[in-house]
Amino acid sequence: MTETGQVFQRASRWATAARVHRHSWLRRFLTFMLHLLYRILLRLEVVGLENIPPTGPVILAINHISFLDPVIVVSVLRRKVLPMAKAEVFQDAVLGPLVSAFDAFPVRRGEVDRRAIQTALEVLRLGGVLLIAPEGTRSPTGALIQGREGAIYLAWRTGAPIVPVGIDGTDRFKFNIRRLRRTPVRVVFGPPCRVEIPERQEREALREATDELMAQIAALLPPERRGIYADFPHTTPRYLRPLGRMESTVLSPVEPVAMQK
């Protein structure tokens, strides 16, 4: 590698490190405003925040039914979360500035986006929290569709634990707000797990481990949301292992996002 290339690589790593660990004033302000809006527009219930490891790399794997899904998950954790977002959203007049303020980075769908993969790996190697939707796109029906192998691959490559996240209710937001109704939304963080795949079984195991992860997400959702994973065999996962009891102090939920009745 040339000297110029090394300088560029060091600068790129420094920029990624700053994004992983720095909480900008704009992000803090937007988070505060979102909490206020949740009180007005949603009846938000957040369950299982104690399952988020308080330090070290973590992958949050969510189901995706609305533009609100990553926004809510990013804003309810005390730890800083960096979302992967489809490249097209950065061109949106409203969502583009919002996802940029929350340090999201783009991924090009329909191809192997090596730059996005390298950024995600760097985030995890720096001890950050990465948010990814394994389905790769919003479900058109609100029920789970087949997951892709990206989240499992990143967890396997880095050793980062995966926390499955089930989200219900956000797809009704646009319908309810037109009728001046608050939308019930439930977000459930499941127990963390690690991916253990022998090198010789990489290709077929990535697919099977992805289905195991999607089945864990399905278990956090109402039956009508489980989609193609509704009848997934209830067997002991072969490649996902429970992380075990976390000895350090867990994070507490942000005040305004506690269960509201």
LOLUMZA-867372 format. One line per field, with one value per residue (C-alpha): x, y, z; residue number from 1; residue in three letters. Coordinates in Angstrom, 1 decimal, decimal comma, always signed. Each point is the difference from the previous one (the first is absolute). Example, Ala and Ser with C-alpha at 12.3 -4.5 7.8 and 13.67 -1.06 7.14 Angstrom:
LOLUMZA-867372
u <- [+12,3  +1,4]
v <- [-4,5  +3,4]
w <- [+7,8  -0,7]
num <- [1  2]
residu <- [Ala  Ser]
END
This chain:
LOLUMZA-867372
u <- [+0,0  +1,3  +0,6  -3,0  -2,2  +1,2  -0,8  -3,5  -0,6  +1,1  -2,2  -3,0  +0,5  +0,2  -3,3  -1,7  +1,3  -1,4  -3,4  +0,0  +0,8  -1,0  -3,5  -0,5  -2,2  -2,3  -0,5  -0,7  -2,5  -1,8  -0,2  -1,6  -2,5  -0,8  -0,8  -2,4  -1,7  -0,3  -2,0  -2,4  -0,2  +0,6  -0,8  +3,5  +1,0  +3,6  +0,9  +3,3  +2,5  +1,9  +1,0  +2,2  +3,7  +1,2  +3,4  +1,6  -1,2  -3,7  -2,2  -3,7  -2,0  -3,5  -3,0  -0,9  -3,6  +0,2  +2,5  -0,5  +1,6  +3,7  -0,9  -1,6  +2,6  +2,9  -1,6  -1,1  +3,5  +2,5  +2,8  +0,6  -1,3  +1,2  -2,7  +0,6  -2,5  -0,8  +1,9  -3,3  -1,1  +2,9  -1,7  -3,3  -0,6  -1,2  +1,5  +3,4  +1,1  -1,5  +1,9  +3,2  -0,4  -0,2  +3,3  -1,7  +2,1  -1,3  -0,2  -0,9  -2,6  +0,0  +3,8  +2,9  +0,9  +3,6  +0,3  -3,1  +1,4  +3,4  -1,7  -2,2  +3,0  +2,0  -2,9  -0,1  +3,7  +0,0  -2,6  -3,0  -3,7  -1,2  -3,6  -1,0  -3,2  +0,8  -3,0  +1,7  -3,1  -3,4  -2,4  -2,9  -2,5  +1,4  +0,9  +3,5  +1,6  +3,1  +3,1  +3,3  +3,3  +1,7  -0,7  +1,2  +3,1  +1,0  -0,6  +2,1  +2,8  +0,3  -1,3  -2,5  -3,2  -3,3  -3,1  -3,3  -2,5  -3,7  -2,0  -3,8  -2,4  +2,1  -1,6  -3,3  +1,5  -0,9  -3,6  -0,5  +1,6  -2,4  -2,8  +1,8  +0,4  +3,0  +1,7  +0,7  +3,6  +1,8  +3,8  +1,5  +3,7  +0,7  +2,9  +3,4  +1,7  +3,3  +0,5  +2,2  +0,7  +2,8  +2,1  -0,7  -3,8  +0,0  -2,2  -2,9  +0,3  -0,4  -3,4  -1,2  +1,3  -1,9  -3,2  +0,7  +0,4  -3,2  -1,8  +1,1  -1,3  -3,3  -0,3  +0,0  -2,9  -3,8  -0,9  -1,3  +3,4  +2,1  -0,5  +2,0  +1,6  -3,4  +0,5  +3,8  +1,0  +0,3  +3,3  +3,2  +2,0  +3,2  +2,0  -1,4  +1,1  -1,4  +2,5  -0,6  -0,4  +1,5  +2,0  +0,2  -2,7  -2,7  -1,4  -3,2  -2,7  -0,2  -2,7  -2,5  -0,1  -1,2  -3,3  -2,9  -3,6]
v <- [+0,0  +3,5  +2,6  +2,0  -3,1  -0,6  +3,6  -0,3  -3,3  +1,5  +3,1  -2,3  -2,0  +3,2  +1,2  -3,3  +0,0  +3,6  -1,1  -3,1  +1,8  +3,7  +1,2  +3,3  +2,8  -0,4  -3,7  +0,7  +2,7  -2,2  -2,8  +2,3  +1,2  -3,5  -1,0  +2,9  -1,0  -3,6  +1,2  +1,9  -2,4  -3,5  -2,3  -1,5  -3,0  -1,1  -3,4  -1,8  +2,9  -2,0  -2,3  +2,6  -0,6  +3,3  -0,1  -1,5  -0,7  -0,9  -0,6  +0,9  -2,1  +1,5  -0,9  +2,8  +1,2  +3,8  +2,9  +0,5  -3,3  +1,0  +3,5  -1,4  -2,6  +2,5  +2,5  -2,2  -1,3  +1,8  -1,5  +1,6  -2,1  +0,3  -1,2  -1,4  +1,8  -0,6  +2,5  +1,4  +1,4  +2,5  +1,7  +0,5  +3,6  -0,9  -3,3  +0,7  +2,7  -2,0  -3,2  +2,0  +1,7  -3,4  -1,1  -2,5  -1,3  -1,1  -3,5  -0,6  -2,7  -2,7  -0,3  -0,9  +3,5  -0,5  +3,5  -0,4  -3,4  +1,5  +2,9  -2,4  -2,2  +3,1  +1,2  -3,4  -0,3  +3,4  -1,3  +1,7  -0,9  -0,7  -0,1  -2,2  -1,3  -3,6  +0,0  +2,8  +1,9  +0,8  -2,9  +0,9  -1,9  +0,8  -3,7  -1,4  -0,8  -2,0  +1,4  +0,6  -1,2  +3,4  +0,3  -3,5  +0,4  +3,2  -1,7  -3,0  +2,1  +2,2  -2,2  +2,7  -1,2  +0,4  +1,3  -0,8  +2,8  -0,4  +3,1  +0,1  +2,9  +2,5  -0,8  +1,4  +3,4  +1,7  -1,3  +1,1  +3,4  +1,0  -0,8  +1,8  -3,3  -1,1  -3,1  -2,9  -1,2  -2,8  -0,6  -3,2  -0,6  -3,7  -1,8  +0,5  -2,9  -0,8  -1,6  -3,1  -1,3  -2,5  +1,3  -3,1  +0,5  +3,8  +0,1  -2,2  +1,0  +3,7  -0,7  -2,3  +2,4  +2,8  -2,0  -0,7  +3,8  +0,8  -2,7  +1,8  +3,3  -1,7  -1,3  +3,7  +0,9  -0,8  -3,1  +2,1  +1,7  -3,2  -0,5  -2,8  -0,7  -0,8  -3,7  -0,1  -3,1  +0,7  -1,8  +0,9  +2,3  -1,5  +3,1  +2,6  -0,3  +2,0  +2,7  -1,0  +2,2  +3,5  +0,8  +3,8  +2,4  +0,2  +3,1  +1,5  +1,3  +3,6  +1,6  +1,2  -3,4  -2,1  -1,8  +2,4  -0,8]
w <- [+0,0  -0,9  +2,7  -1,3  +0,3  +3,5  +1,0  -1,6  +1,8  +3,4  -0,6  -0,9  +3,2  +2,0  -1,5  +0,7  +3,6  +0,4  -1,3  +2,3  +3,2  -0,4  +1,0  -1,9  +1,4  -3,1  +0,7  +3,7  -0,9  -2,6  +2,5  +2,6  -2,6  -1,1  +3,6  +0,2  -3,2  +1,2  +3,0  -2,3  -3,0  +1,4  +2,8  +0,1  +2,0  +0,1  +1,4  +0,6  +0,1  +2,6  -2,8  -1,6  +0,9  +1,7  -1,7  -3,1  -3,5  -0,5  -3,0  +0,3  -2,5  -0,6  -2,0  -2,3  -0,6  +0,1  -0,4  +3,8  +0,9  +0,0  +1,3  +3,1  +0,7  -0,4  +2,3  +2,9  +0,8  +2,2  -2,1  -3,3  -2,9  -3,6  -2,5  -3,5  -2,3  -3,7  -2,2  -1,4  +3,4  +0,0  -3,0  +1,9  +0,9  +3,5  +0,9  -1,6  +2,5  +2,9  -0,7  -0,6  +3,4  +1,6  -1,8  -2,2  -2,9  -3,4  -1,5  -3,6  -0,3  -2,6  -0,1  +2,2  +1,4  +1,2  +1,3  +2,2  +1,2  +0,9  +1,9  +1,9  +0,9  +1,2  +2,1  +1,8  +0,4  +1,7  +2,5  -1,5  -0,3  -3,5  -1,1  -2,9  -1,5  -1,2  -2,4  -2,0  -0,6  +1,5  +0,0  -2,4  +2,2  +3,5  +0,5  -0,1  -3,4  -0,5  +1,7  -1,7  +1,3  +0,6  +3,7  +0,7  -2,1  +1,9  +3,3  -1,1  -1,3  +3,1  +2,9  +0,8  +1,7  -1,7  +1,8  -1,9  +0,1  -0,7  -0,9  -0,3  -0,8  -1,9  -3,3  +1,3  +0,8  -3,3  +0,2  +3,6  -0,2  -2,8  +2,5  +2,9  +1,8  +2,0  -1,3  +2,4  -0,7  +1,7  -0,3  +1,5  +0,4  +0,2  +1,8  -1,7  -1,8  -1,7  -3,4  -0,1  -3,4  -0,9  -2,9  -2,1  +0,2  -0,8  -3,0  +1,1  +3,6  -0,7  -1,5  +2,8  +2,7  -1,7  +0,2  +3,6  +0,7  -1,9  +2,1  +3,1  -1,3  -0,9  +3,6  +1,2  -2,3  +0,0  -2,1  -2,9  -0,4  -0,2  -3,7  -1,6  +3,4  +1,7  -0,4  +0,4  +1,9  +3,7  +0,4  +1,9  -2,4  -1,4  -0,6  +2,4  +3,6  +3,0  +1,1  +3,7  +3,0  -0,3  +3,1  -0,5  +0,7  -2,7  -1,5  +1,2  -2,4  -0,9  +2,3  -2,6  -1,8  +3,0  -0,4  -0,5  +0,7]
num <- [1  2  3  4  5  6  7  8  9  10  11  12  13  14  15  16  17  18  19  20  21  22  23  24  25  26  27  28  29  30  31  32  33  34  35  36  37  38  39  40  41  42  43  44  45  46  47  48  49  50  51  52  53  54  55  56  57  58  59  60  61  62  63  64  65  66  67  68  69  70  71  72  73  74  75  76  77  78  79  80  81  82  83  84  85  86  87  88  89  90  91  92  93  94  95  96  97  98  99  100  101  102  103  104  105  106  107  108  109  110  111  112  113  114  115  116  117  118  119  120  121  122  123  124  125  126  127  128  129  130  131  132  133  134  135  136  137  138  139  140  141  142  143  144  145  146  147  148  149  150  151  152  153  154  155  156  157  158  159  160  161  162  163  164  165  166  167  168  169  170  171  172  173  174  175  176  177  178  179  180  181  182  183  184  185  186  187  188  189  190  191  192  193  194  195  196  197  198  199  200  201  202  203  204  205  206  207  208  209  210  211  212  213  214  215  216  217  218  219  220  221  222  223  224  225  226  227  228  229  230  231  232  233  234  235  236  237  238  239  240  241  242  243  244  245  246  247  248  249  250  251  252  253  254  255  256  257  258  259  260  261]
residu <- [Met  Thr  Glu  Thr  Gly  Gln  Val  Phe  Gln  Arg  Ala  Ser  Arg  Trp  Ala  Thr  Ala  Ala  Arg  Val  His  Arg  His  Ser  Trp  Leu  Arg  Arg  Phe  Leu  Thr  Phe  Met  Leu  His  Leu  Leu  Tyr  Arg  Ile  Leu  Leu  Arg  Leu  Glu  Val  Val  Gly  Leu  Glu  Asn  Ile  Pro  Pro  Thr  Gly  Pro  Val  Ile  Leu  Ala  Ile  Asn  His  Ile  Ser  Phe  Leu  Asp  Pro  Val  Ile  Val  Val  Ser  Val  Leu  Arg  Arg  Lys  Val  Leu  Pro  Met  Ala  Lys  Ala  Glu  Val  Phe  Gln  Asp  Ala  Val  Leu  Gly  Pro  Leu  Val  Ser  Ala  Phe  Asp  Ala  Phe  Pro  Val  Arg  Arg  Gly  Glu  Val  Asp  Arg  Arg  Ala  Ile  Gln  Thr  Ala  Leu  Glu  Val  Leu  Arg  Leu  Gly  Gly  Val  Leu  Leu  Ile  Ala  Pro  Glu  Gly  Thr  Arg  Ser  Pro  Thr  Gly  Ala  Leu  Ile  Gln  Gly  Arg  Glu  Gly  Ala  Ile  Tyr  Leu  Ala  Trp  Arg  Thr  Gly  Ala  Pro  Ile  Val  Pro  Val  Gly  Ile  Asp  Gly  Thr  Asp  Arg  Phe  Lys  Phe  Asn  Ile  Arg  Arg  Leu  Arg  Arg  Thr  Pro  Val  Arg  Val  Val  Phe  Gly  Pro  Pro  Cys  Arg  Val  Glu  Ile  Pro  Glu  Arg  Gln  Glu  Arg  Glu  Ala  Leu  Arg  Glu  Ala  Thr  Asp  Glu  Leu  Met  Ala  Gln  Ile  Ala  Ala  Leu  Leu  Pro  Pro  Glu  Arg  Arg  Gly  Ile  Tyr  Ala  Asp  Phe  Pro  His  Thr  Thr  Pro  Arg  Tyr  Leu  Arg  Pro  Leu  Gly  Arg  Met  Glu  Ser  Thr  Val  Leu  Ser  Pro  Val  Glu  Pro  Val  Ala  Met  Gln  Lys]
END
